[in-house]
Amino acid sequence: MSCQKAQEFLEDNDLQAIEQTIVGKSPKGKAEALALAKTVDRIVAAKGKKIVTLDLKKDRPDEATVLAHILGPTGNLRAPAIRKGKTLLVGFNADVYASVLKG
């Protein structure tokens, strides 16, 4: 459901993904998720109304903390996940999307 909302947000705001992976067909496991996290300075993870921001540049949390926010119950990268520049968005929250993707 949140992937559909994310896609609708992108379409409604005339934003396009440069690269898109359907995680159901090509899941990103723990190692791939950590590798992705190491390429960004900030992770913003949304679960429902709860938003957690991890500043990996100033105060790098341990791997367990990063994984707790970016992996889903299957042990794969949570969807939707969007990387914009040095920020990784995990999960969907319209306010966060507006702030990061349009700001």
N, CA, C and O atoms as a printed pandas DataFrame, in Angstrom:
     atom_number atom_name residue_name chain_id  residue_number  x_coord  y_coord  z_coord
0              1         N          MET        A               1    0.816   -1.200    0.000
1              2        CA          MET        A               1    0.000    0.000    0.000
2              3         C          MET        A               1    0.859    1.262    0.000
3              4         O          MET        A               1    0.571    2.191   -0.754
4              5         N          SER        A               2    1.905    1.320    0.826
5              6        CA          SER        A               2    2.713    2.536    0.868
6              7         C          SER        A               2    3.493    2.733   -0.425
7              8         O          SER        A               2    3.804    3.869   -0.781
8              9         N          CYS        A               3    3.818    1.651   -1.139
9             10        CA          CYS        A               3    4.478    1.794   -2.439
10            11         C          CYS        A               3    3.539    2.464   -3.425
11            12         O          CYS        A               3    3.965    3.297   -4.225
12            13         N          GLN        A               4    2.274    2.109   -3.370
13            14        CA          GLN        A               4    1.282    2.720   -4.252
14            15         C          GLN        A               4    1.141    4.201   -3.915
15            16         O          GLN        A               4    1.052    5.032   -4.819
16            17         N          LYS        A               5    1.119    4.539   -2.637
17            18        CA          LYS        A               5    1.022    5.938   -2.227
18            19         C          LYS        A               5    2.255    6.713   -2.670
19            20         O          LYS        A               5    2.150    7.859   -3.108
20            21         N          ALA        A               6    3.413    6.092   -2.556
21            22        CA          ALA        A               6    4.649    6.753   -2.997
22            23         C          ALA        A               6    4.607    7.011   -4.495
23            24         O          ALA        A               6    4.963    8.097   -4.950
24            25         N          GLN        A               7    4.174    6.021   -5.261
25            26        CA          GLN        A               7    4.084    6.177   -6.710
26            27         C          GLN        A               7    3.094    7.281   -7.069
27            28         O          GLN        A               7    3.354    8.085   -7.965
28            29         N          GLU        A               8    1.967    7.321   -6.375
29            30        CA          GLU        A               8    0.976    8.371   -6.619
30            31         C          GLU        A               8    1.552    9.748   -6.289
31            32         O          GLU        A               8    1.311   10.712   -7.016
32            33         N          PHE        A               9    2.317    9.845   -5.191
33            34        CA          PHE        A               9    2.946   11.118   -4.827
34            35         C          PHE        A               9    3.879   11.573   -5.936
35            36         O          PHE        A               9    3.846   12.735   -6.340
36            37         N          LEU        A              10    4.712   10.665   -6.431
37            38        CA          LEU        A              10    5.646   11.020   -7.501
38            39         C          LEU        A              10    4.895   11.502   -8.740
39            40         O          LEU        A              10    5.260   12.514   -9.337
40            41         N          GLU        A              11    3.860   10.784   -9.119
41            42        CA          GLU        A              11    3.074   11.162  -10.300
42            43         C          GLU        A              11    2.367   12.496  -10.101
43            44         O          GLU        A              11    2.386   13.347  -10.991
44            45         N          ASP        A              12    1.745   12.686   -8.939
45            46        CA          ASP        A              12    1.008   13.918   -8.662
46            47         C          ASP        A              12    1.920   15.145   -8.641
47            48         O          ASP        A              12    1.471   16.259   -8.912
48            49         N          ASN        A              13    3.191   14.943   -8.322
49            50        CA          ASN        A              13    4.136   16.048   -8.217
50            51         C          ASN        A              13    5.109   16.100   -9.388
51            52         O          ASN        A              13    6.127   16.790   -9.335
52            53         N          ASP        A              14    4.782   15.361  -10.445
53            54        CA          ASP        A              14    5.575   15.348  -11.674
54            55         C          ASP        A              14    7.048   15.032  -11.390
55            56         O          ASP        A              14    7.948   15.671  -11.935
56            57         N          LEU        A              15    7.274   14.041  -10.531
57            58        CA          LEU        A              15    8.623   13.576  -10.205
58            59         C          LEU        A              15    8.801   12.185  -10.795
59            60         O          LEU        A              15    7.856   11.397  -10.837
60            61         N          GLN        A              16   10.006   11.884  -11.248
61            62        CA          GLN        A              16   10.269   10.580  -11.835
62            63         C          GLN        A              16   11.492    9.954  -11.197
63            64         O          GLN        A              16   12.453   10.643  -10.857
64            65         N          ALA        A              17   11.447    8.650  -11.041
65            66        CA          ALA        A              17   12.597    7.907  -10.553
66            67         C          ALA        A              17   13.558    7.670  -11.706
67            68         O          ALA        A              17   13.132    7.385  -12.825
68            69         N          ILE        A              18   14.843    7.786  -11.438
69            70        CA          ILE        A              18   15.851    7.497  -12.451
70            71         C          ILE        A              18   15.990    5.992  -12.611
71            72         O          ILE        A              18   16.164    5.479  -13.717
72            73         N          GLU        A              19   15.910    5.299  -11.484
73            74        CA          GLU        A              19   16.002    3.836  -11.503
74            75         C          GLU        A              19   14.958    3.295  -10.547
75            76         O          GLU        A              19   14.752    3.850   -9.467
76            77         N          GLN        A              20   14.303    2.225  -10.932
77            78        CA          GLN        A              20   13.274    1.631  -10.087
78            79         C          GLN        A              20   13.479    0.126  -10.053
79            80         O          GLN        A              20   13.694   -0.510  -11.085
80            81         N          THR        A              21   13.411   -0.435   -8.849
81            82        CA          THR        A              21   13.525   -1.871   -8.674
82            83         C          THR        A              21   12.273   -2.369   -7.972
83            84         O          THR        A              21   11.859   -1.803   -6.960
84            85         N          ILE        A              22   11.679   -3.408   -8.495
85            86        CA          ILE        A              22   10.527   -4.030   -7.848
86            87         C          ILE        A              22   11.089   -5.046   -6.855
87            88         O          ILE        A              22   11.587   -6.100   -7.249
88            89         N          VAL        A              23   11.005   -4.718   -5.564
89            90        CA          VAL        A              23   11.660   -5.544   -4.558
90            91         C          VAL        A              23   11.046   -6.930   -4.434
91            92         O          VAL        A              23   11.712   -7.856   -3.970
92            93         N          GLY        A              24    9.806   -7.090   -4.834
93            94        CA          GLY        A              24    9.202   -8.419   -4.811
94            95         C          GLY        A              24    9.900   -9.366   -5.772
95            96         O          GLY        A              24    9.973  -10.572   -5.536
96            97         N          LYS        A              25   10.410   -8.802   -6.858
97            98        CA          LYS        A              25   11.106   -9.610   -7.860
98            99         C          LYS        A              25   12.611   -9.660   -7.627
99           100         O          LYS        A              25   13.280  -10.617   -8.016
100          101         N          SER        A              26   13.134   -8.618   -6.986
101          102        CA          SER        A              26   14.574   -8.524   -6.744
102          103         C          SER        A              26   14.825   -7.924   -5.362
103          104         O          SER        A              26   15.239   -6.770   -5.255
104          105         N          PRO        A              27   14.576   -8.707   -4.293
105          106        CA          PRO        A              27   14.710   -8.172   -2.941
106          107         C          PRO        A              27   16.154   -7.776   -2.616
107          108         O          PRO        A              27   17.108   -8.390   -3.094
108          109         N          LYS        A              28   16.284   -6.748   -1.801
109          110        CA          LYS        A              28   17.584   -6.269   -1.338
110          111         C          LYS        A              28   17.740   -6.734    0.111
111          112         O          LYS        A              28   17.056   -6.242    1.008
112          113         N          GLY        A              29   18.642   -7.679    0.323
113          114        CA          GLY        A              29   18.857   -8.239    1.650
114          115         C          GLY        A              29   19.677   -7.333    2.545
115          116         O          GLY        A              29   19.958   -6.182    2.209
116          117         N          LYS        A              30   20.053   -7.870    3.684
117          118        CA          LYS        A              30   20.786   -7.127    4.708
118          119         C          LYS        A              30   22.062   -6.503    4.158
119          120         O          LYS        A              30   22.311   -5.317    4.378
120          121         N          ALA        A              31   22.868   -7.275    3.452
121          122        CA          ALA        A              31   24.144   -6.771    2.940
122          123         C          ALA        A              31   23.934   -5.640    1.933
123          124         O          ALA        A              31   24.634   -4.628    1.973
124          125         N          GLU        A              32   22.975   -5.815    1.038
125          126        CA          GLU        A              32   22.700   -4.776    0.042
126          127         C          GLU        A              32   22.114   -3.518    0.689
127          128         O          GLU        A              32   22.427   -2.399    0.283
128          129         N          ALA        A              33   21.264   -3.711    1.695
129          130        CA          ALA        A              33   20.677   -2.568    2.394
130          131         C          ALA        A              33   21.756   -1.781    3.129
131          132         O          ALA        A              33   21.749   -0.550    3.101
132          133         N          LEU        A              34   22.683   -2.476    3.786
133          134        CA          LEU        A              34   23.784   -1.794    4.471
134          135         C          LEU        A              34   24.690   -1.074    3.482
135          136         O          LEU        A              34   25.136    0.043    3.743
136          137         N          ALA        A              35   24.960   -1.707    2.356
137          138        CA          ALA        A              35   25.798   -1.075    1.335
138          139         C          ALA        A              35   25.139    0.220    0.850
139          140         O          ALA        A              35   25.815    1.231    0.660
140          141         N          LEU        A              36   23.833    0.185    0.652
141          142        CA          LEU        A              36   23.103    1.384    0.239
142          143         C          LEU        A              36   23.180    2.456    1.324
143          144         O          LEU        A              36   23.399    3.630    1.025
144          145         N          ALA        A              37   23.000    2.056    2.574
145          146        CA          ALA        A              37   23.044    3.005    3.689
146          147         C          ALA        A              37   24.411    3.680    3.797
147          148         O          ALA        A              37   24.497    4.830    4.227
148          149         N          LYS        A              38   25.453    2.995    3.422
149          150        CA          LYS        A              38   26.806    3.566    3.509
150          151         C          LYS        A              38   27.073    4.605    2.430
151          152         O          LYS        A              38   28.095    5.291    2.475
152          153         N          THR        A              39   26.168    4.732    1.460
153          154        CA          THR        A              39   26.353    5.719    0.387
154          155         C          THR        A              39   25.634    7.030    0.671
155          156         O          THR        A              39   25.716    7.963   -0.128
156          157         N          VAL        A              40   24.929    7.115    1.801
157          158        CA          VAL        A              40   24.164    8.316    2.118
158          159         C          VAL        A              40   24.630    8.930    3.436
159          160         O          VAL        A              40   25.297    8.275    4.237
160          161         N          ASP        A              41   24.268   10.202    3.650
161          162        CA          ASP        A              41   24.596   10.900    4.890
162          163         C          ASP        A              41   23.421   10.938    5.855
163          164         O          ASP        A              41   23.588   11.202    7.046
164          165         N          ARG        A              42   22.225   10.669    5.325
165          166        CA          ARG        A              42   21.029   10.768    6.165
166          167         C          ARG        A              42   20.015    9.727    5.730
167          168         O          ARG        A              42   19.815    9.493    4.538
168          169         N          ILE        A              43   19.373    9.102    6.718
169          170        CA          ILE        A              43   18.277    8.172    6.469
170          171         C          ILE        A              43   17.055    8.717    7.190
171          172         O          ILE        A              43   17.108    9.048    8.374
172          173         N          VAL        A              44   15.949    8.803    6.451
173          174        CA          VAL        A              44   14.680    9.200    7.054
174          175         C          VAL        A              44   13.736    8.022    6.879
175          176         O          VAL        A              44   13.333    7.687    5.765
176          177         N          ALA        A              45   13.390    7.399    8.006
177          178        CA          ALA        A              45   12.555    6.204    7.983
178          179         C          ALA        A              45   11.184    6.536    8.555
179          180         O          ALA        A              45   11.067    7.114    9.635
180          181         N          ALA        A              46   10.153    6.159    7.812
181          182        CA          ALA        A              46    8.772    6.405    8.242
182          183         C          ALA        A              46    8.056    5.077    8.433
183          184         O          ALA        A              46    8.087    4.206    7.563
184          185         N          LYS        A              47    7.416    4.939    9.575
185          186        CA          LYS        A              47    6.531    3.802    9.863
186          187         C          LYS        A              47    5.255    4.403   10.411
187          188         O          LYS        A              47    5.200    4.833   11.563
188          189         N          GLY        A              48    4.227    4.429    9.573
189          190        CA          GLY        A              48    2.993    5.092    9.985
190          191         C          GLY        A              48    3.261    6.567   10.182
191          192         O          GLY        A              48    3.774    7.229    9.279
192          193         N          LYS        A              49    2.925    7.091   11.340
193          194        CA          LYS        A              49    3.159    8.508   11.622
194          195         C          LYS        A              49    4.498    8.746   12.299
195          196         O          LYS        A              49    4.894    9.893   12.505
196          197         N          LYS        A              50    5.199    7.670   12.648
197          198        CA          LYS        A              50    6.492    7.800   13.318
198          199         C          LYS        A              50    7.595    8.021   12.285
199          200         O          LYS        A              50    7.737    7.252   11.335
200          201         N          ILE        A              51    8.369    9.080   12.486
201          202        CA          ILE        A              51    9.470    9.428   11.592
202          203         C          ILE        A              51   10.762    9.403   12.406
203          204         O          ILE        A              51   10.844   10.012   13.472
204          205         N          VAL        A              52   11.761    8.698   11.897
205          206        CA          VAL        A              52   13.070    8.656   12.542
206          207         C          VAL        A              52   14.095    9.134   11.529
207          208         O          VAL        A              52   14.137    8.650   10.398
208          209         N          THR        A              53   14.926   10.092   11.943
209          210        CA          THR        A              53   15.989   10.588   11.078
210          211         C          THR        A              53   17.323   10.187   11.687
211          212         O          THR        A              53   17.604   10.475   12.851
212          213         N          LEU        A              54   18.135    9.522   10.887
213          214        CA          LEU        A              54   19.475    9.120   11.306
214          215         C          LEU        A              54   20.481    9.963   10.536
215          216         O          LEU        A              54   20.525    9.913    9.307
216          217         N          ASP        A              55   21.290   10.739   11.259
217          218        CA          ASP        A              55   22.330   11.554   10.635
218          219         C          ASP        A              55   23.614   10.740   10.639
219          220         O          ASP        A              55   24.307   10.665   11.654
220          221         N          LEU        A              56   23.924   10.138    9.514
221          222        CA          LEU        A              56   25.065    9.237    9.430
222          223         C          LEU        A              56   26.381    9.986    9.315
223          224         O          LEU        A              56   27.445    9.396    9.505
224          225         N          LYS        A              57   26.330   11.254    9.012
225          226        CA          LYS        A              57   27.548   12.041    8.871
226          227         C          LYS        A              57   28.036   12.542   10.228
227          228         O          LYS        A              57   29.224   12.449   10.538
228          229         N          LYS        A              58   27.117   13.074   11.035
229          230        CA          LYS        A              58   27.480   13.631   12.341
230          231         C          LYS        A              58   27.595   12.575   13.422
231          232         O          LYS        A              58   28.565   12.546   14.179
232          233         N          ASP        A              59   26.596   11.710   13.486
233          234        CA          ASP        A              59   26.487   10.773   14.606
234          235         C          ASP        A              59   26.127    9.395   14.060
235          236         O          ASP        A              59   24.982    8.956   14.175
236          237         N          ARG        A              60   27.105    8.715   13.466
237          238        CA          ARG        A              60   26.844    7.437   12.802
238          239         C          ARG        A              60   26.404    6.385   13.831
239          240         O          ARG        A              60   27.165    6.018   14.725
240          241         N          PRO        A              61   25.168    5.912   13.685
241          242        CA          PRO        A              61   24.692    4.854   14.581
242          243         C          PRO        A              61   25.316    3.511   14.195
243          244         O          PRO        A              61   25.881    3.367   13.111
244          245         N          ASP        A              62   25.207    2.549   15.081
245          246        CA          ASP        A              62   25.752    1.226   14.759
246          247         C          ASP        A              62   24.879    0.545   13.709
247          248         O          ASP        A              62   23.757    0.974   13.440
248          249         N          GLU        A              63   25.415   -0.525   13.122
249          250        CA          GLU        A              63   24.705   -1.233   12.048
250          251         C          GLU        A              63   23.348   -1.746   12.495
251          252         O          GLU        A              63   22.389   -1.706   11.724
252          253         N          ALA        A              64   23.253   -2.230   13.733
253          254        CA          ALA        A              64   21.986   -2.770   14.229
254          255         C          ALA        A              64   20.894   -1.699   14.221
255          256         O          ALA        A              64   19.746   -1.985   13.882
256          257         N          THR        A              65   21.248   -0.469   14.593
257          258        CA          THR        A              65   20.277    0.626   14.600
258          259         C          THR        A              65   19.841    0.966   13.185
259          260         O          THR        A              65   18.652    1.146   12.923
260          261         N          VAL        A              66   20.798    1.055   12.274
261          262        CA          VAL        A              66   20.470    1.345   10.875
262          263         C          VAL        A              66   19.551    0.259   10.331
263          264         O          VAL        A              66   18.518    0.554    9.729
264          265         N          LEU        A              67   19.928   -0.987   10.541
265          266        CA          LEU        A              67   19.132   -2.104   10.025
266          267         C          LEU        A              67   17.732   -2.132   10.614
267          268         O          LEU        A              67   16.777   -2.483    9.922
268          269         N          ALA        A              68   17.599   -1.770   11.876
269          270        CA          ALA        A              68   16.281   -1.769   12.525
270          271         C          ALA        A              68   15.311   -0.821   11.820
271          272         O          ALA        A              68   14.099   -1.032   11.847
272          273         N          HIS        A              69   15.849    0.216   11.193
273          274        CA          HIS        A              69   14.998    1.203   10.541
274          275         C          HIS        A              69   14.825    0.975    9.045
275          276         O          HIS        A              69   13.867    1.478    8.458
276          277         N          ILE        A              70   15.728    0.229    8.415
277          278        CA          ILE        A              70   15.626    0.091    6.961
278          279         C          ILE        A              70   15.190   -1.298    6.501
279          280         O          ILE        A              70   14.813   -1.476    5.343
280          281         N          LEU        A              71   15.238   -2.279    7.395
281          282        CA          LEU        A              71   14.803   -3.622    7.017
282          283         C          LEU        A              71   13.372   -3.878    7.479
283          284         O          LEU        A              71   12.942   -3.399    8.528
284          285         N          GLY        A              72   12.663   -4.629    6.685
285          286        CA          GLY        A              72   11.307   -5.029    7.041
286          287         C          GLY        A              72   11.314   -6.369    7.754
287          288         O          GLY        A              72   12.383   -6.910    8.037
288          289         N          PRO        A              73   10.149   -6.911    8.047
289          290        CA          PRO        A              73   10.044   -8.175    8.772
290          291         C          PRO        A              73   10.615   -9.374    8.009
291          292         O          PRO        A              73   10.917  -10.405    8.610
292          293         N          THR        A              74   10.761   -9.243    6.708
293          294        CA          THR        A              74   11.329  -10.343    5.910
294          295         C          THR        A              74   12.853  -10.333    5.926
295          296         O          THR        A              74   13.489  -11.273    5.449
296          297         N          GLY        A              75   13.439   -9.263    6.479
297          298        CA          GLY        A              75   14.893   -9.141    6.488
298          299         C          GLY        A              75   15.437   -8.452    5.252
299          300         O          GLY        A              75   16.650   -8.397    5.049
300          301         N          ASN        A              76   14.547   -7.927    4.430
301          302        CA          ASN        A              76   14.936   -7.203    3.222
302          303         C          ASN        A              76   14.676   -5.711    3.396
303          304         O          ASN        A              76   13.949   -5.297    4.299
304          305         N          LEU        A              77   15.281   -4.908    2.515
305          306        CA          LEU        A              77   15.072   -3.468    2.520
306          307         C          LEU        A              77   13.581   -3.167    2.434
307          308         O          LEU        A              77   12.872   -3.695    1.576
308          309         N          ARG        A              78   13.116   -2.300    3.348
309          310        CA          ARG        A              78   11.701   -1.922    3.340
310          311         C          ARG        A              78   11.379   -1.125    2.091
311          312         O          ARG        A              78   12.222   -0.413    1.545
312          313         N          ALA        A              79   10.161   -1.261    1.663
313          314        CA          ALA        A              79    9.705   -0.523    0.494
314          315         C          ALA        A              79    8.584    0.407    0.926
315          316         O          ALA        A              79    7.838    0.074    1.846
316          317         N          PRO        A              80    8.447    1.538    0.301
317          318        CA          PRO        A              80    9.321    2.059   -0.733
318          319         C          PRO        A              80   10.594    2.642   -0.137
319          320         O          PRO        A              80   10.604    3.100    1.006
320          321         N          ALA        A              81   11.643    2.620   -0.905
321          322        CA          ALA        A              81   12.910    3.245   -0.529
322          323         C          ALA        A              81   13.345    4.111   -1.708
323          324         O          ALA        A              81   13.416    3.648   -2.846
324          325         N          ILE        A              82   13.631    5.363   -1.413
325          326        CA          ILE        A              82   14.039    6.306   -2.446
326          327         C          ILE        A              82   15.316    6.994   -1.996
327          328         O          ILE        A              82   15.421    7.469   -0.866
328          329         N          ARG        A              83   16.274    7.036   -2.895
329          330        CA          ARG        A              83   17.506    7.767   -2.616
330          331         C          ARG        A              83   17.495    9.032   -3.446
331          332         O          ARG        A              83   17.349    8.995   -4.668
332          333         N          LYS        A              84   17.653   10.157   -2.759
333          334        CA          LYS        A              84   17.805   11.437   -3.448
334          335         C          LYS        A              84   19.077   12.070   -2.921
335          336         O          LYS        A              84   19.156   12.475   -1.761
336          337         N          GLY        A              85   20.059   12.146   -3.784
337          338        CA          GLY        A              85   21.340   12.698   -3.363
338          339         C          GLY        A              85   21.919   11.859   -2.243
339          340         O          GLY        A              85   22.131   10.657   -2.402
340          341         N          LYS        A              86   22.174   12.490   -1.118
341          342        CA          LYS        A              86   22.768   11.814    0.028
342          343         C          LYS        A              86   21.741   11.474    1.104
343          344         O          LYS        A              86   22.092   11.254    2.263
344          345         N          THR        A              87   20.444   11.434    0.702
345          346        CA          THR        A              87   19.373   11.097    1.633
346          347         C          THR        A              87   18.647    9.851    1.147
347          348         O          THR        A              87   18.323    9.726   -0.034
348          349         N          LEU        A              88   18.396    8.931    2.074
349          350        CA          LEU        A              88   17.637    7.719    1.787
350          351         C          LEU        A              88   16.321    7.796    2.545
351          352         O          LEU        A              88   16.303    7.899    3.772
352          353         N          LEU        A              89   15.216    7.745    1.799
353          354        CA          LEU        A              89   13.887    7.711    2.401
354          355         C          LEU        A              89   13.427    6.261    2.416
355          356         O          LEU        A              89   13.482    5.576    1.395
356          357         N          VAL        A              90   12.975    5.798    3.568
357          358        CA          VAL        A              90   12.481    4.429    3.693
358          359         C          VAL        A              90   11.086    4.496    4.292
359          360         O          VAL        A              90   10.874    5.125    5.329
360          361         N          GLY        A              91   10.139    3.844    3.634
361          362        CA          GLY        A              91    8.747    3.961    4.055
362          363         C          GLY        A              91    8.137    5.189    3.397
363          364         O          GLY        A              91    8.834    5.948    2.723
364          365         N          PHE        A              92    6.851    5.383    3.590
365          366        CA          PHE        A              92    6.186    6.527    2.964
366          367         C          PHE        A              92    5.555    7.431    3.989
367          368         O          PHE        A              92    4.850    6.980    4.892
368          369         N          ASN        A              93    5.819    8.733    3.838
369          370        CA          ASN        A              93    5.144    9.777    4.589
370          371         C          ASN        A              93    5.096   10.983    3.661
371          372         O          ASN        A              93    6.139   11.479    3.232
372          373         N          ALA        A              94    3.899   11.457    3.348
373          374        CA          ALA        A              94    3.729   12.531    2.365
374          375         C          ALA        A              94    4.488   13.798    2.758
375          376         O          ALA        A              94    5.073   14.453    1.896
376          377         N          ASP        A              95    4.487   14.150    4.035
377          378        CA          ASP        A              95    5.189   15.363    4.470
378          379         C          ASP        A              95    6.694   15.242    4.272
379          380         O          ASP        A              95    7.350   16.188    3.838
380          381         N          VAL        A              96    7.236   14.069    4.594
381          382        CA          VAL        A              96    8.669   13.845    4.404
382          383         C          VAL        A              96    9.016   13.861    2.924
383          384         O          VAL        A              96   10.009   14.466    2.521
384          385         N          TYR        A              97    8.204   13.200    2.122
385          386        CA          TYR        A              97    8.433   13.209    0.677
386          387         C          TYR        A              97    8.431   14.621    0.129
387          388         O          TYR        A              97    9.308   14.991   -0.653
388          389         N          ALA        A              98    7.443   15.419    0.539
389          390        CA          ALA        A              98    7.359   16.803    0.062
390          391         C          ALA        A              98    8.599   17.588    0.469
391          392         O          ALA        A              98    9.159   18.331   -0.338
392          393         N          SER        A              99    9.020   17.431    1.696
393          394        CA          SER        A              99   10.179   18.165    2.208
394          395         C          SER        A              99   11.471   17.774    1.487
395          396         O          SER        A              99   12.256   18.641    1.102
396          397         N          VAL        A             100   11.686   16.495    1.309
397          398        CA          VAL        A             100   12.956   16.027    0.730
398          399         C          VAL        A             100   12.944   16.057   -0.790
399          400         O          VAL        A             100   13.902   16.526   -1.406
400          401         N          LEU        A             101   11.888   15.570   -1.396
401          402        CA          LEU        A             101   11.878   15.424   -2.849
402          403         C          LEU        A             101   11.561   16.713   -3.592
403          404         O          LEU        A             101   12.029   16.921   -4.711
404          405         N          LYS        A             102   10.772   17.574   -2.973
405          406        CA          LYS        A             102   10.404   18.811   -3.647
406          407         C          LYS        A             102   11.217   19.992   -3.124
407          408         O          LYS        A             102   11.285   21.037   -3.771
408          409         N          GLY        A             103   11.830   19.827   -1.962
409          410        CA          GLY        A             103   12.537   20.927   -1.308
410          411         C          GLY        A             103   13.884   21.083   -1.753
411          412         O          GLY        A             103   14.591   21.973   -1.281
